[in-house]
Amino acid sequence: MMLLAARKNGLILGLFALACTALLAGTHALTQDRIAQQKEAQRLGILNAMIPKASHDNDLYSDCTLVSSQQYLGSSDRQPAFRARLAGQPVAVGIETVAPDGYSGAIHLIVGLAYPEGTVLGVEVLEHKETPGLGDKIERRKSSWLDSFNGKRPGGEKDAGWAVKKDGGQFDQFTGATITPRAVVKAVGNTVQYFQRNKEALFAAPSQCGGAQ
């Protein structure tokens, strides 16, 4: 009798474990889809703000290729580049890039650039771990500092003006926090350099992103 009861309890526990596993798997799948949708919506909102719909006639999120440059994009990982075209001709691009030398780690950005000169159309922070109240002023909701890049581009890799004011450049630093803006300024300048060196190949490359990143 005791053996039968033990087997019964074991069966119940096994069924309970299977049910919990199935529930967790289903929740994960639903959550993963929701996260992907939220990420896509975030990217689309940023891209449409940087590159107005009136300036292109293609689907930015679908016309996406993957690029990689440890030197200029701050990571050996492949980064999405969303291309804007009008009547099939290049207009602009939004390139995801990384500032690897933030105060608290890597700062992930997306930089909008006009074709062919590489003038900055906009910069947005996608992810960071900078210090609240100091380095987090790179967030749009905390300050408009990112707007200081709009309409500008460095005059070459050794442009002394493409730096924070503390280093003799044109961009403001934050009170008590110079490392964060310095890292972002450098990353944006490097992204422009990458684009100027690779723009033709970038627009000629096949779409590779699979619709979402």
HUURTA-V821850 format. One record per backbone hydrogen bond with DSSP energy under -0.5 kcal/mol. CO is the residue of the C=O (numbers start at 1). NH is the residue of the N-H. If there is no record, write none. Layout:
CO&NH + CO&NH
//
This chain:
1&5 + 2&6 + 3&7 + 4&8 + 5&9 + 6&10 + 7&11 + 8&12 + 9&13 + 10&14 + 11&15 + 12&16 + 13&17 + 14&18 + 15&19 + 16&20 + 17&21 + 18&22 + 19&23 + 20&24 + 21&25 + 22&26 + 23&27 + 24&28 + 25&29 + 26&30 + 27&31 + 28&32 + 29&33 + 30&34 + 31&35 + 32&36 + 33&37 + 34&38 + 35&39 + 36&40 + 37&41 + 38&42 + 39&43 + 40&44 + 41&45 + 42&46 + 43&47 + 44&48 + 45&49 + 46&50 + 47&51 + 50&52 + 52&55 + 53&56 + 58&60 + 59&63 + 62&64 + 63&83 + 64&208 + 64&209 + 65&81 + 67&79 + 69&73 + 69&75 + 70&74 + 73&98 + 75&69 + 79&67 + 80&96 + 81&65 + 81&83 + 82&94 + 84&91 + 84&92 + 85&57 + 85&58 + 86&89 + 89&86 + 91&115 + 92&84 + 93&95 + 93&113 + 94&82 + 95&111 + 97&109 + 98&100 + 99&102 + 99&107 + 102&105 + 105&102 + 106&108 + 107&99 + 108&126 + 108&127 + 109&97 + 110&124 + 111&95 + 112&121 + 112&122 + 113&93 + 114&118 + 119&114 + 120&151 + 122&112 + 124&110 + 127&108 + 131&134 + 131&136 + 134&137 + 135&138 + 136&139 + 139&142 + 139&143 + 144&147 + 145&148 + 146&149 + 147&150 + 149&152 + 152&120 + 154&156 + 156&159 + 158&160 + 159&162 + 161&163 + 161&170 + 163&170 + 163&171 + 164&167 + 164&169 + 165&168 + 171&165 + 174&177 + 177&174 + 178&182 + 179&183 + 180&184 + 181&185 + 182&186 + 183&187 + 184&188 + 185&189 + 186&190 + 187&191 + 188&192 + 189&193 + 190&194 + 191&195 + 192&196 + 193&197 + 194&198 + 195&199 + 198&202 + 199&203 + 200&204 + 201&205 + 209&212
//
